[in-house]
Amino acid sequence: MAREAVYQQSDPETSEASLPREQDGSLRPKRMDEMVGQRDVIERLKIAIEAARKRGEPLGHILFDGPPGLGKTTFATVIPAEMETVVQMANGAGLKAPKDLLPYLTNLSEGSVLFIDEIHRVPKAVEEYLYTAMEDYRIDIVLGEGVSARTLNYELRPFTLIGATTRAGMLSAPLRDRFQIREHLGWYDDVELCEIVRRNSVKLEVPVDDEAASVVAARSRSTPRLANNRLLWVRDYAQSKANGKVSASVATAALDMIGIDALGLDKQDRNYLDTLIRVFAGGPAGLEAIAHTMNVSGDTLEDEVEPFLLRSELIVRTRRGRIATEKAYKHLQRIPPSATG
């Protein structure tokens, strides 16, 4: 019988999109067959896992990249369960020097998994220290200082490194090339998100009908993590206002209450579009001009607001600045310039 994957986490990054840790753990799938979406990735990983188990070898190093909330950490927990091994979890931002990596590497058991989240944030010195560990399963430990220093060659037990990143382009080519398996995680469609909402509603012991699941899915920006966040809020709203039963009208009222509209836009997203259309006549307008008008950091708009607006085709970016599309005017129920001209 497979041992349950045991893991520890170091210096986790937090964000507004992150679930509370105990909630996230309870909703996270435990095995690959429980996962929804990313079917092509799952099928390729199943082949690699089956082949590695038949050879009695550790799985090749794996790199997952893609936007936040699409399942990179989930894959890092279910893969060790499929391999019947254990996993240690670290964060790239917490590995500031090679000595920070030593406890993880020296405590690895045969065939175990080391997961490094946000691996693009690993400093150059730590990255280079990983090279020999990944390729030759050995590291060099310097003992002492100055002329009396000596180097100890330490043999590691064969292991699998799983890296996750939201910015694959920031990884150096030598590090990327040392991963035998590279997988990009894509967006989920509404059917997959509906299935995730239905499954997790069972775990949360809250009845959610198909129409309500569709409402939550449609407002989740194609992201499972946000679908889970929305579901948790809808559950709380239903328990307080609707005797714990979630219908489409209850789900709609709950999400309207926190400012999530039918496209999944929140208050700040709509404020951005409103500023662009009302103050700048739909653009083109520079990012800093929009940010100063909204009294918000330009980095916040560029990192948190614009990606979804661009993906939803509500704005376009040009050399001259940001421009609102006709779809944005219609969503805010404004008359586009082409209709008035």
VENHUMO-V318710 format. One record per residue. N is the residue number from 1. RES is the residue in three letters. OMEGA is omega as a letter, one per 30 degrees, with the letter a starting at -180 (NA if undefined). Layout:
n:res:omega
N:RES:OMEGA
N:RES:OMEGA
This chain:
n:res:omega
1:MET:a
2:ALA:l
3:ARG:l
4:GLU:a
5:ALA:l
6:VAL:a
7:TYR:l
8:GLN:a
9:GLN:a
10:SER:l
11:ASP:a
12:PRO:l
13:GLU:l
14:THR:l
15:SER:a
16:GLU:a
17:ALA:a
18:SER:l
19:LEU:l
20:PRO:a
21:ARG:a
22:GLU:l
23:GLN:a
24:ASP:a
25:GLY:a
26:SER:a
27:LEU:a
28:ARG:l
29:PRO:a
30:LYS:l
31:ARG:a
32:MET:a
33:ASP:l
34:GLU:a
35:MET:l
36:VAL:l
37:GLY:a
38:GLN:a
39:ARG:a
40:ASP:l
41:VAL:a
42:ILE:a
43:GLU:l
44:ARG:l
45:LEU:l
46:LYS:l
47:ILE:a
48:ALA:a
49:ILE:a
50:GLU:l
51:ALA:l
52:ALA:l
53:ARG:l
54:LYS:l
55:ARG:a
56:GLY:a
57:GLU:l
58:PRO:l
59:LEU:l
60:GLY:a
61:HIS:a
62:ILE:l
63:LEU:l
64:PHE:l
65:ASP:a
66:GLY:l
67:PRO:a
68:PRO:l
69:GLY:a
70:LEU:l
71:GLY:a
72:LYS:l
73:THR:l
74:THR:l
75:PHE:a
76:ALA:l
77:THR:a
78:VAL:l
79:ILE:l
80:PRO:l
81:ALA:l
82:GLU:a
83:MET:a
84:GLU:a
85:THR:a
86:VAL:a
87:VAL:l
88:GLN:a
89:MET:l
90:ALA:l
91:ASN:a
92:GLY:a
93:ALA:a
94:GLY:a
95:LEU:a
96:LYS:a
97:ALA:l
98:PRO:a
99:LYS:l
100:ASP:a
101:LEU:a
102:LEU:a
103:PRO:l
104:TYR:a
105:LEU:a
106:THR:l
107:ASN:a
108:LEU:l
109:SER:a
110:GLU:l
111:GLY:a
112:SER:a
113:VAL:l
114:LEU:l
115:PHE:l
116:ILE:l
117:ASP:a
118:GLU:a
119:ILE:l
120:HIS:l
121:ARG:l
122:VAL:l
123:PRO:a
124:LYS:a
125:ALA:l
126:VAL:l
127:GLU:a
128:GLU:l
129:TYR:a
130:LEU:a
131:TYR:a
132:THR:l
133:ALA:a
134:MET:a
135:GLU:a
136:ASP:a
137:TYR:l
138:ARG:l
139:ILE:l
140:ASP:a
141:ILE:l
142:VAL:l
143:LEU:l
144:GLY:a
145:GLU:l
146:GLY:a
147:VAL:a
148:SER:a
149:ALA:l
150:ARG:a
151:THR:l
152:LEU:l
153:ASN:a
154:TYR:l
155:GLU:l
156:LEU:l
157:ARG:l
158:PRO:a
159:PHE:l
160:THR:l
161:LEU:l
162:ILE:l
163:GLY:l
164:ALA:a
165:THR:l
166:THR:a
167:ARG:a
168:ALA:a
169:GLY:l
170:MET:l
171:LEU:l
172:SER:a
173:ALA:l
174:PRO:l
175:LEU:l
176:ARG:a
177:ASP:a
178:ARG:l
179:PHE:a
180:GLN:a
181:ILE:l
182:ARG:a
183:GLU:l
184:HIS:l
185:LEU:a
186:GLY:a
187:TRP:l
188:TYR:l
189:ASP:a
190:ASP:l
191:VAL:l
192:GLU:l
193:LEU:l
194:CYS:l
195:GLU:l
196:ILE:l
197:VAL:a
198:ARG:a
199:ARG:a
200:ASN:l
201:SER:l
202:VAL:l
203:LYS:a
204:LEU:l
205:GLU:l
206:VAL:a
207:PRO:l
208:VAL:l
209:ASP:a
210:ASP:a
211:GLU:l
212:ALA:l
213:ALA:l
214:SER:l
215:VAL:l
216:VAL:a
217:ALA:a
218:ALA:a
219:ARG:a
220:SER:l
221:ARG:l
222:SER:a
223:THR:a
224:PRO:a
225:ARG:l
226:LEU:l
227:ALA:l
228:ASN:l
229:ASN:l
230:ARG:a
231:LEU:l
232:LEU:l
233:TRP:l
234:VAL:l
235:ARG:a
236:ASP:l
237:TYR:a
238:ALA:l
239:GLN:a
240:SER:a
241:LYS:a
242:ALA:l
243:ASN:l
244:GLY:a
245:LYS:a
246:VAL:l
247:SER:l
248:ALA:a
249:SER:l
250:VAL:l
251:ALA:l
252:THR:a
253:ALA:a
254:ALA:a
255:LEU:l
256:ASP:a
257:MET:l
258:ILE:l
259:GLY:l
260:ILE:a
261:ASP:a
262:ALA:l
263:LEU:a
264:GLY:l
265:LEU:l
266:ASP:a
267:LYS:a
268:GLN:l
269:ASP:a
270:ARG:l
271:ASN:l
272:TYR:a
273:LEU:a
274:ASP:l
275:THR:a
276:LEU:a
277:ILE:a
278:ARG:a
279:VAL:a
280:PHE:l
281:ALA:l
282:GLY:l
283:GLY:g
284:PRO:l
285:ALA:l
286:GLY:a
287:LEU:a
288:GLU:l
289:ALA:l
290:ILE:a
291:ALA:l
292:HIS:l
293:THR:l
294:MET:a
295:ASN:a
296:VAL:l
297:SER:l
298:GLY:l
299:ASP:l
300:THR:l
301:LEU:a
302:GLU:a
303:ASP:a
304:GLU:a
305:VAL:a
306:GLU:a
307:PRO:a
308:PHE:l
309:LEU:l
310:LEU:a
311:ARG:a
312:SER:l
313:GLU:l
314:LEU:l
315:ILE:l
316:VAL:l
317:ARG:l
318:THR:l
319:ARG:a
320:ARG:l
321:GLY:a
322:ARG:l
323:ILE:l
324:ALA:l
325:THR:l
326:GLU:l
327:LYS:l
328:ALA:l
329:TYR:a
330:LYS:a
331:HIS:l
332:LEU:l
333:GLN:l
334:ARG:l
335:ILE:l
336:PRO:a
337:PRO:a
338:SER:a
339:ALA:a
340:THR:a
341:GLY:NA
